[in-house]
Amino acid sequence: MLSGEIQIRVRYAETDRMGLLHHANYLVYFEQARTELLRSCGAAYKEMEDQGFYLVIAKIEIKYKSPAHYDDILTIRTIVTRTTPIRIEHKYEVFREGKLICEGATTLACVDREGKLQAMPGWLIAMK
């Protein structure tokens, strides 16, 4: 399975009054990790979109185990778990100092410029 890791430092603006990473920012981190995984394979979302292929979130799940704090360095592991002609599924694991603090999963669907489902480019389906 295709996988990759990135590191992100929790910025002050991403925290709540308690100094904890706001739950919604995990979604932003997942997107950044997914984008970097694609980039590590020599491709980019911008190129796909320029060709008329758009990946939209169809489903997302997050399980929070332990909070992240301001200035923590997090490692986000992204794994492609399944591909179909029109969907791609990812699993995410967020670690702080080697401890798993969050797990997530997304299903993305490929649509055209009008938002109608379409087959993903063959090279993307082949990345497993």
Contact map, one row per residue, 1 for C-alpha under 8 A:
11100000000000000000000000000000000000000000000000000000000000000000000000000011100000000000000000000000000000000000000000000001
11110000000000000000000000000000000000000000000000000000000000000000000000000011100000000000000000000000000000000000000000000011
11111000000000000000000000000000000010000000000000000000000000000000000000001111000000000000000000000000000000000000000000000000
01111100000000000000000000000000100010000000000000000000000000000000000000001110000000000000000000000000000000000000000000000000
00111110000000000000000000000000100010000000000000000000000000000000000000111100000000000000000000000000000000000000000000000000
00011111000000000000000000000000100100000000000000000000000000000000000000111000000000000000000000000000000000000000000000000000
00001111100000000000000000000000000000000000000000000000000000000000000011110000000000000000000000000000000000000000000000000000
00000111110000000000000000001000000000000000000000000000000000000000000011110000000000000000000000000000000000000000000000000000
00000011111000000000000000000000000000000000000000000000000000000000001111000000000000000000000000000000000000000000000000000000
00000001111101100000100000000000000000000000000000000000000000000001111111000000000000000000000000000000000000000000000000000000
00000000111111100000000000000000000000000000000000000000000000000000011000000000000000000000000000000000000000000000000000000000
00000000011111100010000000000000000000000000000000000000000000000000011000000000000000000000000000000000000000000000000000000000
00000000001111100000000000000000000000000000000000000000000000000000000000000000000000000000000000000000000000000000000000000000
00000000011111110000110010000000000000000000000000000000000000000000010000000000000000000000000000000000000000000000000000000000
00000000011111111111110000000000000000000000000000000000000000000000110000000000000000000000000000000000000000000000000000000000
00000000000001111111110000000000000000000000000000000000000000000000000000000000000000000000000000000000000000000000000000000000
00000000000000111111000000000000000000000000000000000000000000000000000000000000000000000000000000000000000000000000000000000000
00000000000000111111000000000000000000000000000000000000000000000000000000000000000000000000000000000000000000000000000000000000
00000000000100111111100000000000000000000000000000000000000000000000110000000000000000000000000000000000000000000000000000000000
00000000000000111111110000000000000000000000000000000000000000000011110000000000000000000000000000000000000000000000000000000000
00000000010001110011111010000000000000000000000000000000000000000011110000000000000000000000000000000000000000000000000000000000
00000000000001110001111111000000000000000000000000000000000000000000000000000000000000000000000000000000000000000000000000000000
00000000000000000000111111100000000000000000000000000000000000000000000000000000000000000000000000000000000000000000000000000000
00000000000000000000011111110000000000000000000000000000000000000000000000000000000000000000000000000000000000000000000000000000
00000000000001000000111111111000000000000000000000000000000000000000000000000000000000000000000000000000000000000000000000000000
00000000000000000000011111111100000000000000000000000000000000000000000000000000000000000000000000000000000000000000000000000000
00000000000000000000001111111110000000000000000000000000000000000000000000000000000000000000000000000000000000000000000000000000
00000000000000000000000111111111000000000000000000000000000000000000000000000000000000000000000000000000000000000000000000000000
00000001000000000000000011111111100000000000000000000000000000000000000000010000000000000000000000000000000000000000000000000000
00000000000000000000000001111111110000000000000000000000000000000000000000010100000000000001000000000000000000000000000000000000
00000000000000000000000000111111111000000000000000000000000000000000000000000000000000000000000000000000000000000000000000000000
00000000000000000000000000011111111100000000000000000000000000000000000000000000000000000000000000000000000000000000000000000000
00011100000000000000000000001111111110000000000000000000000000000000000000011100000000000000000000000000000000000000000000000000
00000000000000000000000000000111111111000000000000000000000000000000000000000100000000000000000000000000000000000000000000000000
00000000000000000000000000000011111111100001100000000000000000000000000000000000000000000000000000000000000000000000000000000000
00000100000000000000000000000001111111110000000000000000000000000000000000000000000000000000000000000000000000000000000000000000
00111000000000000000000000000000111111111000000000000000000000000000000000000100000000000000000000000000000000000000000000000000
00000000000000000000000000000000011111111111100000000000000000000000000000000000000000000000000000000000000000000000000000000000
00000000000000000000000000000000001111111111000000000000000000000000000000000000000000000000000000000000000000000000000000000000
00000000000000000000000000000000000111111110000000000000000000000000000000000000000000000000000000000000000000000000000000000000
00000000000000000000000000000000000011111110000000000000000000000000000000000000000000000000000000000000000000000000000000000000
00000000000000000000000000000000000001111111000000000000000000000000000000000000000000000000000000000000000000000000000000000000
00000000000000000000000000000000000001111111101000000000000000000000000000000000000000000000000000000000000000000000000000000000
00000000000000000000000000000000001001100111111100000000000000000000000000000000000000000000000000000000000000000000000000000000
00000000000000000000000000000000001001000011111110000000000000000000000000000000000000000000000000000000000000000000000000000000
00000000000000000000000000000000000000000001111111000000000000000000000000000000000000000000000000000000000000000000000000000000
00000000000000000000000000000000000000000011111111100000000000000000000000000000000000000000000000000000000000000000000000000000
00000000000000000000000000000000000000000001111111111100000000000000000000000000000000000000000000000000000000000000000000000000
00000000000000000000000000000000000000000000111111111100000000000000000000000000000000000000000000000000000000000000000000000000
00000000000000000000000000000000000000000000011111111000000000000000000000000000000000000000000000000000000000000000000000000000
00000000000000000000000000000000000000000000001111111000000000000000000000000000000000000000000000000000000000000000000000000000
00000000000000000000000000000000000000000000000111111100000000000000000000000000000000000000000000000000000000011000000000000000
00000000000000000000000000000000000000000000000111111110000000000000000000000000000000000000000000000000000001111000000110000000
00000000000000000000000000000000000000000000000110011111000000000000000000000000000000000000000000000000000001111000000000000000
00000000000000000000000000000000000000000000000000001111100000000000000000000000000000000000000000000000000111100000000000000000
00000000000000000000000000000000000000000000000000000111110000000000000000000000000000000000000000000000000111100000000000000000
00000000000000000000000000000000000000000000000000000011111100000000000000000000000000000000000000000000011110000000000000000000
00000000000000000000000000000000000000000000000000000001111100000000000000000000000000000000000000000000011110000000000000000000
00000000000000000000000000000000000000000000000000000000111110000000000000000000000000000000000000000000011100000000000000000000
00000000000000000000000000000000000000000000000000000000111111000000000000000000000000000000000000000001111000000000000000000000
00000000000000000000000000000000000000000000000000000000001111100000000000000000000000000000000000000001110000000000000000000000
00000000000000000000000000000000000000000000000000000000000111110000000000000000000000000000000000000111100000000000000000000000
00000000000000000000000000000000000000000000000000000000000011111000000000000000000000000000000000000111000000000000000000000000
00000000000000000000000000000000000000000000000000000000000001111110000000000000000000000000000000001110000000000000000000000000
00000000000000000000000000000000000000000000000000000000000000111110000000000000000000000000000000011110000000000000000000000000
00000000000000000000000000000000000000000000000000000000000000011111000000000000000000000000000000001100000000000000000000000000
00000000000000000001100000000000000000000000000000000000000000011111100000000000000000000000000000001000000000000000000000000000
00000000010000000001100000000000000000000000000000000000000000000111110100000000000000000000000100001000000000000000000000000000
00000000010000100011100000000000000000000000000000000000000000000011111100000000000000000000000000000000000000000000000000000000
00000000011101100011100000000000000000000000000000000000000000000001111100000000000000000000000000000000000000000000000000000000
00000000111100000000000000000000000000000000000000000000000000000000111110000000000000000000000000000000000000000000000000000000
00000000110000000000000000000000000000000000000000000000000000000001111111000000000000000000000100000000000000000000000000000000
00000011110000000000000000000000000000000000000000000000000000000000001111100000000000000000000110000000000000000000000000000000
00000011110000000000000000000000000000000000000000000000000000000000000111110000000000000000011110000000000000000000000000000000
00001111000000000000000000000000000000000000000000000000000000000000000011111000000000000000011100000000000000000000000000000000
00001111000000000000000000001100100000000000000000000000000000000000000001111100000000000001111000000000000000000000000000000000
00111100000000000000000000000000100000000000000000000000000000000000000000111110000000000001110000000000000000000000000000000000
00111000000000000000000000000100110010000000000000000000000000000000000000011111000000000111100000000000000000000000000000000000
11110000000000000000000000000000000000000000000000000000000000000000000000001111100000000111000000000000000000000000000000000000
11100000000000000000000000000000000000000000000000000000000000000000000000000111111000011110000000000000000000000000000000000001
11000000000000000000000000000000000000000000000000000000000000000000000000000011111000011110000000000000000000000000000000000000
00000000000000000000000000000000000000000000000000000000000000000000000000000001111100011100000000000000000000000000000000000001
00000000000000000000000000000000000000000000000000000000000000000000000000000001111111111000000000000000000000000000000000001001
00000000000000000000000000000000000000000000000000000000000000000000000000000000011111110000000000000000000000000000000000001000
00000000000000000000000000000000000000000000000000000000000000000000000000000000001111100000000000000000000000000000001100001000
00000000000000000000000000000000000000000000000000000000000000000000000000000000001111110000000000000000000011000000111100000000
00000000000000000000000000000000000000000000000000000000000000000000000000000000001111111000000000000000001111000000000100000000
00000000000000000000000000000000000000000000000000000000000000000000000000000001111101111100000000000000001110000000000000000000
00000000000000000000000000000000000000000000000000000000000000000000000000000001111000111110000000000000111100000000000000000000
00000000000000000000000000000000000000000000000000000000000000000000000000000111110000011111000000000000111000000000000000000000
00000000000000000000000000000000000000000000000000000000000000000000000000000111100000001111100000000011110000000000000000000000
00000000000000000000000000000100000000000000000000000000000000000000000000011110000000000111110000000011100000000000000000000000
00000000000000000000000000000000000000000000000000000000000000000000000000011100000000000011111000011111000000000000000000000000
00000000000000000000000000000000000000000000000000000000000000000000000001111000000000000001111100011110000000000000000000000000
00000000000000000000000000000000000000000000000000000000000000000000000001110000000000000000111111111100000000000000000000000000
00000000000000000000000000000000000000000000000000000000000000000001000111100000000000000000011111111000000000000000000000000000
00000000000000000000000000000000000000000000000000000000000000000000000011000000000000000000001111100000000000000000000000000000
00000000000000000000000000000000000000000000000000000000000000000000000000000000000000000000001111110000000000000000000000000000
00000000000000000000000000000000000000000000000000000000000000000000000000000000000000000000001111111000000000000000000000000000
00000000000000000000000000000000000000000000000000000000000000001000000000000000000000000000111101111110000000000000000000000000
00000000000000000000000000000000000000000000000000000000000000011111000000000000000000000000111100111110000000000000000000000000
00000000000000000000000000000000000000000000000000000000000001111100000000000000000000000000111000011111000000000000000000000000
00000000000000000000000000000000000000000000000000000000000001111000000000000000000000000011110000011111100000000000000000000000
00000000000000000000000000000000000000000000000000000000000111100000000000000000000000000011100000000111110000000000000000000000
00000000000000000000000000000000000000000000000000000000000111000000000000000000000000001111000000000011111000000000000000000000
00000000000000000000000000000000000000000000000000000000111110000000000000000000000000001110000000000001111100000000000000000000
00000000000000000000000000000000000000000000000000000000111100000000000000000000000000111100000000000000111110000000000000000000
00000000000000000000000000000000000000000000000000000011111000000000000000000000000000111000000000000000011111000000000000000000
00000000000000000000000000000000000000000000000000000011110000000000000000000000000001110000000000000000001111100000100000000000
00000000000000000000000000000000000000000000000000001111000000000000000000000000000001100000000000000000000111110000111100000000
00000000000000000000000000000000000000000000000000001111000000000000000000000000000000000000000000000000000011111111111000000000
00000000000000000000000000000000000000000000000000011100000000000000000000000000000000000000000000000000000001111111110000000000
00000000000000000000000000000000000000000000000000011100000000000000000000000000000000000000000000000000000000111111000000000000
00000000000000000000000000000000000000000000000000000000000000000000000000000000000000000000000000000000000000111111000000000000
00000000000000000000000000000000000000000000000000000000000000000000000000000000000000000000000000000000000000111111100000000000
00000000000000000000000000000000000000000000000000000000000000000000000000000000000000000000000000000000000000111111110000000000
00000000000000000000000000000000000000000000000000000000000000000000000000000000000001000000000000000000000011110011111000000000
00000000000000000000000000000000000000000000000000000000000000000000000000000000000001000000000000000000000001110001111100000000
00000000000000000000000000000000000000000000000000000000000000000000000000000000000011000000000000000000000001100000111110000000
00000000000000000000000000000000000000000000000000001000000000000000000000000000000011100000000000000000000001000000011111011000
00000000000000000000000000000000000000000000000000001000000000000000000000000000000000000000000000000000000000000000001111111000
00000000000000000000000000000000000000000000000000000000000000000000000000000000000000000000000000000000000000000000000111111100
00000000000000000000000000000000000000000000000000000000000000000000000000000000000000000000000000000000000000000000000011111110
00000000000000000000000000000000000000000000000000000000000000000000000000000000000000000000000000000000000000000000000111111110
00000000000000000000000000000000000000000000000000000000000000000000000000000000001110000000000000000000000000000000000111111111
00000000000000000000000000000000000000000000000000000000000000000000000000000000000000000000000000000000000000000000000001111111
01000000000000000000000000000000000000000000000000000000000000000000000000000000000000000000000000000000000000000000000000111111
11000000000000000000000000000000000000000000000000000000000000000000000000000001011000000000000000000000000000000000000000001111
